[in-house]
Amino acid sequence: MKHFLFYLLLTCFSIHSYGKAVSVQHLSVEMRVNPIGIDVQQPRLSWQLASKVNNVHQIAYQIQVSTSNDSFKNAGAVVWNSGKVESSNSVLIPYQGLPLLSGKTYCWNVKVWTNKGVATSDVVGNWCMAYVDAKDWRASWIGLDSMTNAGEQLQGAVNTRLSARYLRKEFSLSNPVKSAKLHISGLGLYECYLNGAKVGNGIFSPTATDYDKRVNYNTFDVTSMLTSTNNTLGVVLGNGRFVALRMADDARFGVPATRHFGFPKLMLQLEIEYQNGETKTISSDASWKLTTQGPIVSNSEFDGEQYDANLELKGWTSNGYDDSKWLNARKVDAPLGKLVAQKNPNITTMEEITPISIQLVNGKYILDMGQNMVGWLAVTLQGQKDKPVKMRFAESLQKDGSLYMANLRGAEVTNSYTPSKDGGFSWCPTFTYQGFRYAEISGIDYMPQVKDFKGMVNYDEMKTIGSFETSNALLNQIYKNAYWGIRGNYRSFPTDCPQRDERMPWLGDRATGCFGESFIFDNGLLYEKWTQDIQDSQNATGSLPDIAPNYWPFYSDNVTWPSAFIHTTNMLYEQRGDVQPVVTHYAAMKKWLDYMKATYMKEYLMERDIYGDWCMPPEKLELIHSQDPNRKTNGTLLATSFYYRLVVIMAKFAAISGQQQDVATYNELATQIKKAYNAKFLDVEKGCYGNNTVTANLVSLMQDLVPESYQEKVFANIVAKTEGEFNSHVGVGLIGIQFLMRGLTTHGQGDLAYKLATNTTYPSWGYMIANNATTIWELWNGITADPAMNSGNHVMLLGDLLAWYYENLAGIKTDKTDVGFKKIIMKPIFPEGLNFVKASTESPYGKIASAWTKTSTGLEWGVEIPANSSAELSFACASLDKITNNRRKVSFKKGIRLVEQSNDLIRLHVPSGKYHFKIEN
């Protein structure tokens, strides 16, 4: 049974040491969708310790789970008492009690023994169960499987159009309510209302999947939303990705049709328990009423939303509405996928921003948000009856100040609102979103003000857990651009872009990028969901797609793109300490590797690559792709090097999964691949691989394929090519960029890596910023090669940059054995020209911080290590006499101990706590 991650929010409990209380806070990540109901029998529980004293580590714990908040003392209500378990583990402890029941709410607390005393929680965490058995569902799928309105088009259409569906049900209650749980799935998207109030804070719910394999539903506690007598449920259904975004290829732009799963449909079940113990169930069935004649006359992720206020259904979500002219809802076929409780939060509005200016250009008003963002434009405007107010969106402007639309291809990205009367109105869309910095407003006859608009920034609900600041303003702006680009492309899964007629979850973009992202965002549940999407998209042969969910069913049998399946799983293991995705997906990952080996491997070389080193910077600014064969890396070299790395990772996964028979098999295969790879690609005289591209040498060196005796030569070629041919600029594409910054730094060229990061001329991240980018471009030369080809909000070219920020500049890196930052490796570099770095991230154990500043006499370094973890700190000096901690000589009496001392390095083991080191020159 697959485990599910729970988070408990506990504050203010104390531990006692030497007769006095030591303040401790207990914080873990909260449940976030009112709450999310789950359908597994072994939820996993995590907690964090925090203390004002140093050197705190857990010795043992005791978990209790009960059926009510006040029943822990009642043995009959306790469904699990772990007893005292001697362990330092405080992350992802699986529940092992009595079977969990559908619809029940469970409470839990934890008692922790530490080396400083005992901590007992005063606050109780809880979770809500969804349905643990498919038989618990008695509702029917309902909807209307036909087009009914003028202008609708699906079959064979490029720009599909379909109106929203509105469904409602009135019901009465006979007794006071004790509890009420609502279980709902509305496809493609739903918004649910109970007695006129929206249920939950999610938008674009539920999270999108391959609907032929898996369909998500949400569970909400709606007890407080019910009235004592009459009540009304109302649901509006949008198209999302259940209805095809394109049902025909768009020959104008070479954009293929997307998969079509059916017409919108609803399944809902409201379980009510009265205070007298009786129950009542409200289910979706043919007694519900339905209309397609509502104000949302069309909605499309690509093309926008059209809203006609003349068709508003005043009061339709409340009691007493006259629905006599509505249709009876019809029972419809269920989607093919398995109905499961959603395990990650929905998308929601995470931030609001205000535009910076508005100008009149060619008779239309051009709004500048000041930031390329993803979400909604909410407006408060004056309109005229029946005159549509239109809003179009773009990332950039033409020279005359009008919108530049060419790079959006066939996406119409147009919202329209038709007023039902003269005067003011406020509106924002429901079932579409745009990626934009600029908006064009037409259909009004006056100059609006910036206060009339709000940018609603929408993405998957998650905490921002990272911060990063340096003395270099450009580094800071690159970080900001990355932050905006990453979160804007979290759309139930990580997408490539948010603005044109693509917006697809390409696997190649995140193979390494996910590691850097994990320092900034609490994205574990998103990536856990995406690994399941990838497995769901695997076909019977074992082949994996380039996109998952596979709305474009591209199965090119590449290696580098689908490798993200294994790499993202490895990220969850290393960065979050989560072994479950490894165990869950092990068989599917093995099946893919076996398929690729049987189909394409010849004499231990993987002769299959499709994309090469994608978006390698071309030699001329006007080129999209390089035409110089000396810049192109051999595809077999790329595929084989990646396959080797995956086999090495799979040997580790085999051990974790208890598949011991596979460990030796993978290790032997890795040995044979490495031997064949070097025989084929290593030039022993020149000390390079293939045709000596930076990427060829990097992927060989950083994936541990280079024999030790050649590593120095290979790295020298990397440096020579970068400094010479590329004039100390980026000389790699999508594949090489995954290794570039950490590769240079690991082998002693941190200053060169810093130079690459702070360039402002082509090709560089700074070049994008010098040309007004506020996110990351798709192409290094996006504004000169072919702007119509360039997405202004892509994150694939970040590569390992963000990981380099945190691991190398700040010195925050997890140990590869004591994963999840149980042990932290802190070895920052101090590039020439960079005066300070201040960074933090929230690990599974708590906040990790590193802040260093160069001084006239040396260096000051502040470090924060969370309780129940430890760190290994490296100091670039030869003598302990050069180091002080809080103005005192380093003491080995409080958990600090010497690990290594040499002529130029001191390594210290440092337990939890806050430290301020000074290192003298």
N, C-alpha and C positions, 0 to 999 in steps of 0.2 A: 504493500500500500504506500502510495506516494505521501510523504510528509508535507505539511504546510507550515510556513513560517508565521508565528504570532509575535506580537510585540506588546510589552507591558509598560505602562507609564506609572511609575511609582516614585514618590518623592518623600523626603524627610523620614528616613529611619536611621538608627544610630547603631554603632558598634561600641563595645566597652573594652577599654584596655587600661590595665594598671589602675583600676579604680575610678577612672574618669571617662566621660562620654567623648567619643570622637565623631564629629558630624560626618554623615555619609549621605549622599544623594544617590538614588537608584533611577536610572533613566534608560529606557529602551524605546524603540520606535513604535509609535501608537498605531492602533487600527484606524482606518481612515475613511471608510465609506459606510458609516452610520449603523453598525459596522459592516464589514464584509462578512457574509455568512460563508462557511466552508463545509465541504462534504467529505472530509477525510477523517480517518479514525486515529491518526497520530499527528495532531498538530504539534509544532515544535516551539518551545518556549525559550526566550532569551532575556537576560537582564544585564544591567551594568552596575558596577560599583564606582563610587567616586568618594574621595576623601581629601581632607585638607592636610593629612599627614602623608609622608612618603612611604614607599615600600609596603604597599598593601596588596596581598594576594589571597585568593580564595583557597580554602583547604577542603571544604565540604559544603553541600547544600541539601535542603529538604524542600520539595515542592508539594503543595497541597492543592487539589482541584475539587471544587464543590459545586452543587447545583444552585446555591444562593450565597449572597454576600455575607450573611450573618450565620452561616451554618457550618463553619469550619470546626466548631466545637461539637457539632452533632455528627457522630461517627457514621450515622446512617445516610447523611447527605454527602459525605466526602466520597468522591468517585475515584480518587487517586491520592495516595499518600506515598511518596517515593521513599520515605524513611531517610535517614541520614546517609548520603552518598558521598564518600570521600573522593573528591574530584575537583580540579581547578576549572573545569569546563563550565562556562556560563552562557554559551551560545548554542542555540538550536538543539535543545534537549527534547527528545521526542516524548510525548505523552504516552504512558503505559498503563492506564487505568481501565476502568469498566467501559464497555461500549458506549460511545456517544450517541445521543438520540437526536433525531431530526427536530429542528425548531427550538431546541433548548438553548438557554444561555448558561454558560459556565463561568465560574469565578475562580481565580487562582492567586496564590501568593507564594512567597519563597522566603526561607530562612537560610542565612549564609554564615558559615564559619570562616573566619579569616585568621591570618597570623596576628591580627591586632584585637581579635575578639569576635563577638557574635552580632550579626545584624538581622533584625526582624522587620519585615515590612508592615507599615501601618495602612497603606493604601492597597486596594485589591484591583487586579486586572480582570478583564472578562473578554469572552468571545461568544459569538452567536453561531449556532449550527444552521446550515442550510439543510437540504435533503440528503440523507446518507444512503437512500435507496431510491432508484428510479420509480419504484412502485408508489412512492409517496406522492408523485404527481398524479392528480386526477383531472387537471385542466386539459383543454384542447387547444391546439394551435388554431387561431382564427385570423381572418383577413378578407381580402377580396383579390382574387387572382385574375384581374383584368384591368384594362385601361378604360377610363370612364369620361375623361375630360378632354375638351378640345385642345389640340397642340401637344398632347402626350405622344411620345414615340419611344419604342424600345427595339424591337426586332430589326436588325440590319442598320440601326442608326449609329452615326458617329457620336453626335451630341444627344445622348439619351435624356428624356424628360418624363417625369412622373410626379404627380402631386403627392402630398403627404396624406396619410390616412388618420382619421380621428375616430377613436373608439371610447365608449362610455358605458358605465353600469351604475345604477342606483341600487342601494340595498339598505336594509334597516337592521338595527340591533335590538335585542330584547332584554339584555341584562348589562350591568356594569362590566367593563372590560378589564381583565387582568393583564393580558399581553396580546400583541398582534404582530405577526411577521408577514411581510410581503415578499414574495418570490416572483421575479419578473425577467423575461427575456423578450425584447422587441427588436425585430430585425427589419432592415439593417441597423437603425438607431431608434431610440425611444426617449421620450420625456414623459414621466408619469406624475399625475396630480391626484391628491386626495383631499377632497373638500376644498378645492381651489388653491391648495398650497403644493408646491413642487416637492416631490419625494427625493431626498438626497441632493448633493451638490454636484453630481456628475453631469457632464455633457458628452455627446457622442457615445452614449452608453448602449449596449455593453461594448467591451473592447473587441476589436475586429479579429476574426480568425479565418481559417479555411473552413467555411461553413459545411462543407461536405464531410469534414472530419470531427469538428468540435464546435459547439455553440455555447456561449457563456450566458449565465443568468446571474442576477444580483439579488441579494437578500437585504431587506431593511427592517428595522424595528420601527413600526409606525403607530405604536400604542397611543402616543400623545396626540396623534393627528386625527383620531376618531372622535366623533361626537356620540352622545349616549343613545341617539335614536337613528335619524336618517343620515346616510352618507353617500358620497359619489366618488367613484374612481373614473379618471379620464386619462387616456393615453394617446399621444400623437406619435406616429411612426414616420421616420424619414428613411431615405434609400440607403445611405451609407455605401458600403461596398458589397452588400448583399445583392442589390440591383446593379447591373454592370454599368460602370462609368462610361464605357465605350463598347457598343455591341458590334462595331465594324471597325476595321483598320482605318486609320486616318492617313490616306495616301499623301496628303499635303506635307506631313511632317514625319512620316515613317513610324507612327505610333500605333502599336497593335491594339486589337480589342482586348478588353479585360473579361475575366470570367463572370458569368451571370448565374446566380443561385436561385432567383425567383422573385416574386412580389413580396412586399413588406408583410410581416405577420407578427402576431402577438401570442405569447403564452404567459399567463399570470395566475397566481394562486395566493390568496390572502387567508392566512390561518389565524383565527381569533379564538382566544381562550377567555371565557367569562370567569368572574371571580368565584362563581359557584361551582366551577369545575367543568361546566358544559363547554362545548366547542361549536364553532360555526366556520364554514369554509366558503369563500367567494372565489369562483374559478372562471377563467375565460371559456366561453361556450357560445352557442348560437343565440343565446338570449341577450347578448350584448348588442348595442347599436353602433353603426358605422357610417361615416360619410367621407367622401373625397372632395367635398365642395367647401373646403376650408380655405383660409387665407394663404397658406403655403402652397402655391400653385405649381411650383417645381423646386427641386433641391438637388444639388449635385456638388460633390467635393471639388470637381474640376471647374464647373461652369458657374457656380454661385446659386443664389436663392432668390426667388421671386415671390413677393408678398403683396397681396391685394387686401387692403383693409376693408373694402366693401364686403368681403366674404367672412369677416370676423364672426366668430360664434360666441357672442357675449354670454358668459355664464355657463358655458358647456361643461366645465369641470365641477360645477356646484349643484346642489339639490334643486329640483324643480324645473330644470331646463326642458323645453319642449323639443324632444327629439323624434316626434311622430313622423316627420318627413325623412328621417334617416333610414338607411337600409338595415336589415338584420345582418349582423356579422355572419360570415360563413365559416364552417369548419374547413380547414385547408390541410394539405399534406404537410407533415413535419419536415423540417430540413433533414438532410441525410446525416449530419453530424451528431455526435453524442452530446446530450445536454449536461453541462457541468457547471458547478458553482465557480464563479470567476475568482481568481486568486490574486489578481493585481488591481490596484485602484483604477477608477475611470479617469478619463481626461476631465479637467476642470479649469476654470479661470484662476490662474495663479498670480497674476499681477495686472494692474491697470496703468497705462501711461497716457500722457497728454501730448498732442502734437506740438510742434515748435513753430509752425507757420502755415499760412494759407495764402495763395496767390491766384489772381485771375489770369488764365492763359487760354487764348483762343476761344473765349466765351465760356470756359468751364473753370471750375475752382479746383486747384491742385493743392492737396493737403500733404504736408511733410510731417511724418511721425518722428523724424529725427533718428530713427532706428529701424533697421530691417527686422520686422517682427512677424509672428505667426499667431493668427487668431481672428478675432472679430473687430470690426469697426462699429461701435455703438454711436448712434447719432440722435441729436435733439434738434429738429429743424422745423421750418415753416414750409408747408406745401400747399398745393392747390388740388381741389377735388379732381380725381381721375387723371391727374398728370403725374406719371411715374417719376420718382426721384431715383436716379441711377448712381451707383457707386462702382467704379472700376478700379483695379488695383495693379500696381507694378512695383518692381524693386528699384528701378532707376528711371531717369528722365532723358528725353532727347534734348538737343541743343536749344530748341525753342521753349523748353520748359514743360512740354507735354509728356504724357506717359510713354515709356519705351516698352512695347508689348511683344516684340518679336521673339524674345527668349521664353515667352510663355506658350509658344506654339499654338496648339488648338484649344487650350484652356480659355474659356470665355471670361472667367473670374469677374463676373458682374453680378452684383446684388441690386435689386430694385424694390422700391416700396411705393405702392400706389395709395395715396390718401383717400379716405372716404368722405372727407370734408375739407374745406379751407381751414388753415390754421396750423397749430403746432402739433407735432407728434414726436415720440421717442421710439426707437426701434434698433434691434440688432438681430442678425440671423440666428437660426437654431441648428440647422443641419449642414452647414457648410463652413469653411474657414478659408482664409487667404494668407499667403506669405507675401508681405509687402512692406515697403517704406512709404510709398506714395499712394494716394487715393484721388481719383478724379470724381468730382461731384457735379452732376448736371440735373436739370429739372427744377431748379430753384432760381428765383429772379432777384436775389439779394446776396450781399457778401456775408457769409457766416463767419463766426469767430472760432478760434481754436478751442474755446471752452465748450463748444457745441459737440465736440467729438471726444471719444475715449477709445484707446486701443486696449482691447481685452486680450491679454496674453494667455493662450490656452495650451496646455500640454498635460501629460500624465501626472496625476497628483503625486508628488514626492517632495521630500525635503532637499533643499540645497545644503550640503554638508561640508563643502569646501570653501576656503577663502585663499586668495593669493595676491600678494602685493610686493613690488620691488621698487628699487630706486630708478628703474628704467621705464619711462612712460610708454614706450612702444611695446615692451613685454606685457605691460598691464593691459594695453588696449587689445593686443592679440588674445589675451586671456578672456577679456570681455567679449570680443567677437566670437570666440569659441563657445563661451557660455550661452550666448544668444542663439547661435546656430544649433548647438546640441539640443537644447530644450525645445526649440521650435520644431525639431525633427523627431521628437518623441510623440508618436501618434498611435498608441496601442502597441507599437513596435518601432524600432528605429528606422526612419526612412532616409532616402538620399536627399530629397528636396521637398519643400512645402508649397511650391508656387505654380509649376507648370503641369502639363498633363502627364505626369509620371508619379511622383510621390510614392515610390516603391521601396520596400524593405530589402535593398540589395545587401547580400551577405558580405561582399568584399569590403564594404566601407567600414565595417566595425571589427574586423579580426583583431586589430591591435587597438583601435580607437576606444573600444569599450573599457580597456584598462585605465586610460586617462580619464574617461568620463566618470569612472567609479570613485575618483577622489573628490569630484565636485557634487555629484548627485547620489542620493540614496536610491539607486536604480536597480537594486537586486531583484525586486519582484518583476520589473519590466523585462529584464533579461532572462529571468527564469521562465517567464511566459513565452519569450521569443524562442528560446531553445526548444520549447514544446511545439511552437509553430513550425520550426525547421523540421523536427521529427515527423510532424503530421504531413509535411509536404514531401517526404521521402516516398519514392515509388517502389513498386514491388521488386524491382531488380536490385535496389539499394541506392540508386542514383539520387543525388540531392540537387535541388534547383539552385539557381543563382539568386532567386528572390523567394522569400518566405514570409508570410503566406504567398503562395504562387499565383497571385492575381494575373500576372503574365507568366504562363507556364514555360519558363525558360529552363531547360535541362541540357546544358552544354557540356556537362561532364568536365568542367574545369576543376582544378585542384585548389587554386589560391582563393577563389571566392567561397565555395562551400566549406573551406577550412574554418570559417567563422563558427560553425557548429561546435567544433572541438575547442576553439580558442575562447569563445564566450563561456562555455562550460568551465574551462580552466580559469577564467577570470572570476567566476562565482566561487570557485574553490579557493583560489589564492587570496583574493581580495576580501571575500566575505566569510571564508572558513566554512563554506557550504559543500558538503560531500554529496548531498542528495541528487543534484543534477547529474553528477558523474555516474551514480548508480542507475538512475532512471534512464539515461540516454546511452549507456554503455553499449548495449546490444545494437542500437541503431547506428552509432558511430562506427562500431566494428563492421557492421554490414556494409556501410559505405566504403570503408577502406578496403575491405575484401573485394567489393565490386570493382573499384578502381584498379586494384592490383591485378585482378583476373582479366580485366578488359584492356588495360592500356600499358601495363608494365612489361618491359622487355629487357631482360638481362639486368634487372634491378634499377632500370631507369624509367621514369614516368613520362611517357611520350605523349602528353596531353596538356595543352595550355591554349586558352582562347584569347585572353585579353592582354597578355604580356605585362610589362610594367606600365600600366595604364596611366595616361596623362603625364608621361615623362616630359619635362619642359622642352619644347621645341627650340631649335637653334635660331629661329626668327620669330619675332613677335606676332607676325601675321599668320603663322601656322597653328592649326589646332593640334596636330600630332607631328612629332619629329619625323623627318624624312631621311635623317642621317643614320645609316645602318650601324655606325659606331656607337650610337646612343641606345640602340635596341638590344635588350637582353634576351638570350636564347630561351625559348619557352620550355624546353625540356629541362634546362637548368633550374628555372623557377619552379616548375611542377615537382621535380625530384627533390629539391631542397625543402620545399614545404611538406611534401609527403614524408620525408625523413623526420622532420620536426614533429609531425603529427604522430608518427609511430612511436617516437620517444615519449611523447605525452601519454599515449595510449598504454604504454608499459606501466606508467605511474597509475593511470586510471584502472588498469587491470588489478593492480595490487590493492587499490582502495576498494574496488568492487568485489574483492574476494575471488577474482578469476585468476588464480595463481598459475594455472596452466598456460595462460596467455602471456604472462610476463616474459618468460624465456623466449617464446615465439617472436614477440615484438623486439626484444633485445637482439636476437639473432638477425631478424630482418633488417634492423637498423644498421647493424654491422655490415651486412652485405650491400646495402644501399650506399653507405658511406664509402666503401671500397670502390664500387662501380662509379660513383659520382666523381671521385678524385681521379680515377683512371681516365674518365671521359673529359672532365672540364678543367682540371688543374694543370696550368702551365708551370712546370717546375723551374724553368729557367727564369721566367719573368715574375714568378710568385703571384699569379693572378688567375682568375677563373673566367672561362669563356673568352669573350672579346674585351675583357678588362673594363667593363662598365662599373660604375660605382655600385649599382644595384647587385650585379653578379658577385662582386667581392663581399658586399655587405651581407647578403642573404647566406653566403657560405660561411662567413666568419661568425655571424651572430646566431646561426642555427647549429653551431658546433660541428661543422663539417670539415674545417680546415685542420690538418695535422699540426700539432704544436710547433714543429720546426719551421713551418711556413707562415705562421700567424703574423709575425712581425712584418714579413714582406708583403703579405696580402693587405695588411692595414696601411702600410706605407703607400701602396698603390691607391687605396681609397683616399688618403690625404692628398696625394699628388694630383689625382684627377680632380678632386674637389677644389683644391687651391689653384690649380693650373687651368685646366680646361674650363672649369665653371667659375673661376675667379672668386672662390670662397662663397659660392652660392649653392642653392639646392641643385643637385644634379641627378635626381631620382624621381620616379613616378609613384603611383599608389602602392606598389610593392616595396620599393626601396625605402620609402618614407616611414614605413613601419619599424625600421631599424636604425635610421640615420642618426638621430640625436643621441640616443643612448649608446649606439655603437661607437660614435666618435668619443663620447665622454668616458665610456668604460675602458677604452684603450689609450687614455691619456691626452685626448685632444678636446677637452672641455671648452677651452677658449675658442676653438674653431667652431664648435657647436653653438656657442654664444654668438659668434659673428653671424652664422647663418640665421639665427633667431632674430637678430636685430638689424638685418639688412632692410633697406627701403627701396632697393632697385630690383628689377626683374632678374630671376624669379625668386620671390620670397613672400612670406606672410605680410611683411612690412610694406611691400609693393602694393598689396591689396589695400592696406590702410591708407597709404599715400594717395590712393585713387578713390578715397571716400567710402571704402567698404566698412560696414558695421557688423558683418558676419564674414564667414569664410567662403571664398569662391570655389566653383567647380574646377576652373582652369587657372593655372598660374598666370596666364596672360588673357584673362577672360574678357577684358574690354578692348583688346586689339586684334585677337585672332579672328573670332567671329562672335560678337556679343550675343547673337541669336542662339548660339550654342551654350552660352554660359549661364549656369544657375548662380545666382548671387548668394545662395544659402545652401552650401554643401559642406560637409565636415570631413570628407574622405582624405583630403590632403593634410589634415592635422597629423596623421600617422601617430608617431610616439611622442609628439611634442608635449602634450599635457602630462604624460607619464614622466617625461624628462623634467618638466617644471617641478613636479612634486618629488620625484625620486632623487634627482640629481641636484637641482638648484636648492630645494628646501631640505633634501635628505630625509624624506619620509617614504620608506619602502618596507613591504612585508617580507619577513623571512620566508623562504620557499618550503621550509619544513614545518615550522610553527606558524601556520598560515593564518590569514584573517587578522594580521597584526597582533597576534598573540605575542610574537617577538618582532620588534621593529628594528630594521637596519637603517641607521642614520649616518650617512657619509656624504654630506653636501660638498659641492665644489664651489669655488669662489672666483668666478671669472674676472679677468682684468676689465675694469670699467663698471662693474656692478658693485654697488656699495652696501646694499642691504636686501634681504629677502625675508618676508613675513608670511607664513603659510600655516594652514590648519586643515584637518579633515576629521570627520567623525567615523571612527572605526567601529566594528562590532563591540568593542570594549569601552569606547568613549572617545573623547577628543584627544587628538594628537596634534601638537603644535611645534613648530620650529621657526625661530626668528634669529637671524644672524646679522650683525652689523660690523663692517670694517671700521677700525679706529686707527688713530695715529700710532698706537703702540702694538696693535695686533687685531684681535677679533673678540667680539662679545656674542655669545650664543645662548639664547633662551630656549629651553626644551620643556614640553609638557607631555608626560606619558601617563595614559589612563591606568587606573587601578586594575589589578589582575592581569596586567601585561608587563613587559619589560622591553628594554632596548639595548642595542649594541651601538655605541657611539665611537666614531673615528675622529681623531685629532691629528692634524698634520704637524706634529712636533716630536721631538726626541725625548723630552724629559717631562716628568710629571710636575716638576717644579715650575714649569711654564703655564700650568693650568690651575685656576682657582674655581671654586664653586661657592657662590654666595659669599664672596670675599674671603673664603677660607681655603686652605689647602685641601686637595681632594682626600677625603677620608674613606677608608675601607671598612668602617664600622657599621654602616647603615645600608648594607645591601649592594653597595658599589664594589666592584672587583675588577682587577686588571686581567684582560684577556690576552693582550699582545703588546709588546713594546719593542720597537726597532729604531733604527737611526732616524727615520722620518715619519713614524706612525705610532700612535698609541690608541689602543682599542679598549674601551671600558664597557663592562656590563653595568647597566643602570636600571634599578627597579622603578616602579611607578612613582609619580610625583612631579613637582615643578623644580627646575634647576636653572641657574644662571651662571654659565661658565665664562671665564675670561681666559683667553689664550694670548700670551705675550710672544712677540716676535723673537 
